[in-house]
Amino acid sequence: MRARIVAGNWKSNGRQAFVEAYATDLKAALAQKPAGGVTVMVAPPDVYLSALKAALEGAPVELGAQNCSATAEGAYTGEVTAGMLADQGVRYVIIGHSERRSYYGETDEVVRAKLAQAFAAGCVPVLCVGETLEEREAGQAEAVCKRQLSVLEGLVPEGAEVVIAYEPVWAIGTGKTATSEQAQAMHAQLRAALGSLGLPADRIPILYGGSVKADNAASLFAGEDVDGALVGGASLEVESFACIIAALSERT
């Protein structure tokens, strides 16, 4: 059985007071309504990882990072390595998010190098793939996502875990969301592509991301190949985030 995961990506949001209040509210929400077999992960900005870890002590929440360096330790000013993240208790690392690709020019080669570093550190990478609106309208959505997914070929160590997040670029932070049918169709194609890469496709969770909210989560989770969500803006609101977790937990 594949893991079911709801992951929160804070992006560049949050301050110390927010971290403490958020942790208090999330612990209370999960105590009131346990996640029920759903892995909950929260990825704050790196500077708040330690604070969030301390504030969430005892709660069933995994710590995630939003990025990692493509290099190991060394003379790389400003870089945070996967090993450093693991040392802080980080289990999951988001890699290849469309904002990293578009704003910072990360290529598939850079994404592959970051994946290698995450695996080497014992972290679980959350590899993001997704097409732009122009690529979808040109009928290239599947080809683009498969190309982005192919960076895993020959890279995943035996027994290592990996998570895929399908995030159509046109649905990230726009208020637009793929229909449940569109999400399921792409997830099924990605699962088939994972199998063609020689990976254990039936055991790899594939999450949907892109304007996931409390009011659309249940319909998105209806797809048999949709194993959870990578949540952006809604993850900053504990009530909304808890509702998304509950929607996945209640899926039969």
ABEGO torsion letter per residue (X at the ends): XBBBBBBBBAEBBEBAAAAAAAAAAAAAAAAABBAGGBBBBBBBBAAAAAAAAAAABGBBBBBBBABBBABBBEBBBGBBBAAAAAAAGBABBBBGBAAAAAAAGBBAAAAAAAAAAAAAAGBBBBBBBEBBAAAAAAGAAAAAAAAAAAAABGABBBGBBBBBBBBBAAABGAGBBBBAAAAAAAAAAAAAAAAAAGBBAAABBBBBBGGBBAAAAAAAAABAABAEBBBBAAAABAAAAAAAAAAAAABX
